C-alpha cells in the first residue's frame, strides 16, 4: 500500500447521456453503485488517503460512499472541467502526500494493481507527471497522446481541439494520472479555459510541465477494457457483461 500517495476521484458529473436525473456515479453496476467499485480499488492502493470530488447530488454520493468507506469529500459547485475539479480537492491534501493519483468515478473495472504499477513506474522514472494511456483500434472521442522521440509526453490533445493528423493517433489518455503534489498545485494555478469547451483541462498540466522542462511520461495499460468509462446505458451494460464474465 502506498503511504505517501493520495487518490482524487472525480465524481461530480450528472452524466446526461445516462438518460436519468441520477448522478452518474450512483448508477448501479450489477446492483452496486459504480462509485463504490472505484473507491474500493483506490482504498486497496492508498488506504483512506482518498478525496472524492462531488457535485451533482453530492449528499447522496457521500451517503453511498460513507456506508463502506471513511474518506474525505471536496465539493465542486460548478462543473468547469477536470482541472477545476482537482483544484477543489487541493485543500484536503496534507504535506505528507508526495504524489497524487487522479482518476474518474465511472471506471469500475480499474484495478488496484494498475494503480500501484502506475505509481511505481512514476517513481522509477522520476517524473512530475505520469499519464496512464492505452491503445485503441478506434480512438474517436478520446484525448490523443503526443509523444516525442524520447518517449516523453509533449501534450494531450482533446478530440475537439485535435487536427486531422492528431486524430489518427490511436494511443489515448485514460484519464488516470500520477502527479507530484508540489507541481500539481503550481500547474493548476496556471490553467486557462482557452479551448473549444471553455473548460479548465487537467490535461494542460502536461504542457505546463514541458514548458518547465520537467519529466512527463506515460505508462501503456495492458488491457483497454479495464479503462472503460461509463457514459451511457450501453456502456453500463457492456461493463456489467465484463464483470459477469469474470
Long-range contacts (C-beta under 8 A, 24 or more apart in sequence): 1-44, 1-45, 1-46, 1-47, 2-45, 2-46, 2-49, 2-99, 2-116, 2-119, 3-47, 4-96, 4-97, 4-98, 4-99, 5-45, 5-46, 5-49, 5-97, 5-98, 5-99, 5-100, 5-101, 5-119, 5-178, 6-46, 6-49, 6-50, 6-51, 6-93, 6-97, 6-99, 6-100, 6-101, 6-181, 7-42, 7-45, 7-46, 7-49, 7-50, 7-51, 7-100, 7-101, 7-102, 7-103, 7-115, 8-50, 8-51, 8-52, 8-53, 8-86, 8-89, 8-100, 8-101, 8-102, 8-103, 9-35, 9-38, 9-39, 9-42, 9-50, 9-51, 9-52, 9-53, 9-103, 9-104, 9-105, 10-53, 10-82, 10-85, 10-86, 10-102, 10-103, 10-104, 10-105, 11-35, 11-38, 11-52, 11-53, 11-54, 11-55, 11-61, 11-104, 11-105, 12-53, 12-54, 12-55, 12-56, 12-58, 12-76, 12-79, 12-85, 13-55, 13-56, 13-79, 13-106, 14-56, 15-106, 15-230, 15-231, 17-231, 17-232, 18-230, 18-231, 18-232, 18-233, 18-236, 19-232, 19-233, 22-57, 23-55, 23-56, 23-57, 23-60, 23-61, 24-56, 24-105, 24-106, 24-230, 24-231, 25-61, 25-105, 25-106, 26-57, 26-60, 26-61, 26-64, 27-230, 27-236, 29-108, 29-230, 29-236, 29-239, 29-240, 29-243, 30-240, 30-243, 30-244, 33-64, 34-105, 34-106, 34-108, 34-230, 34-236, 35-61, 35-64, 35-65, 35-105, 36-64, 36-65, 36-68, 37-108, 37-109, 38-103, 38-104, 38-105, 38-106, 38-107, 38-108, 38-110, 39-65, 39-68, 39-69, 39-71, 40-68, 40-69, 41-110, 41-111, 41-112, 41-115, 42-101, 42-103, 42-112, 42-115, 43-69, 43-71, 44-112, 45-101, 45-112, 45-115, 45-116, 45-119, 46-101, 46-115, 49-97, 51-89, 51-92, 51-93, 52-105, 53-85, 53-86, 53-88, 53-89, 55-79, 80-193, 80-199, 80-200, 81-193, 81-197, 81-199, 81-200, 81-201, 81-202, 82-175, 82-199, 82-200, 82-201, 82-202, 82-203, 83-188, 83-191, 83-199, 83-200, 83-201, 83-202, 83-204, 83-205, 84-191, 84-199, 84-200, 85-202, 86-184, 86-188, 86-202, 87-188, 87-191, 87-200, 90-184, 90-185, 90-188, 93-181, 97-181, 98-180, 98-181, 99-123, 99-178, 99-179, 99-180, 99-181, 100-178, 100-179, 100-180, 100-181, 100-184, 101-176, 101-177, 101-178, 101-179, 102-175, 102-176, 102-177, 102-178, 102-179, 102-202, 103-175, 103-176, 103-177, 104-175, 104-176, 104-229, 106-229, 106-230, 106-231, 107-174, 107-175, 107-176, 107-226, 107-227, 107-228, 107-229, 107-230, 108-230, 108-239, 108-243, 109-225, 109-226, 109-227, 109-228, 109-239, 109-242, 109-243, 110-176, 110-226, 110-227, 111-226, 114-176, 114-221, 114-226, 115-176, 117-219, 118-176, 118-178, 118-219, 119-178, 121-217, 121-219, 122-178, 122-219, 125-215, 125-217, 126-215, 127-178, 127-180, 127-214, 127-215, 127-216, 127-217, 128-179, 128-180, 128-183, 128-209, 128-214, 128-215, 128-216, 129-153, 129-177, 129-178, 129-179, 129-180, 129-183, 129-205, 129-206, 129-209, 129-214, 129-215, 129-216, 129-217, 130-177, 130-178, 130-179, 130-216, 130-217, 130-218, 130-219, 131-156, 131-173, 131-174, 131-176, 131-177, 131-206, 131-216, 131-217, 131-218, 131-219, 132-173, 132-174, 132-176, 132-177, 132-178, 132-218, 132-219, 132-221, 132-227, 133-171, 133-172, 133-173, 133-174, 133-218, 133-219, 133-220, 133-221, 134-171, 134-172, 134-174, 134-220, 134-221, 134-224, 134-227, 135-170, 135-171, 135-172, 135-220, 135-224, 136-170, 136-172, 136-224, 137-170, 138-170, 139-167, 139-169, 139-170, 139-171, 139-172, 140-167, 142-172, 142-173, 143-172, 143-173, 143-203, 144-169, 144-171, 144-172, 144-173, 145-169, 145-171, 145-172, 145-173, 145-218, 147-171, 147-218, 151-217, 152-210, 152-215, 152-216, 152-217, 153-206, 153-216, 153-217, 153-218, 154-206, 154-207, 154-210, 154-216, 155-206, 155-207, 155-210, 156-203, 156-206, 158-195, 158-196, 158-197, 158-201, 158-203, 160-195, 160-196, 160-197, 161-195, 161-196, 171-218, 171-220, 173-203, 174-221, 174-227, 175-227, 175-229, 176-227, 177-202, 179-205, 183-209, 183-214
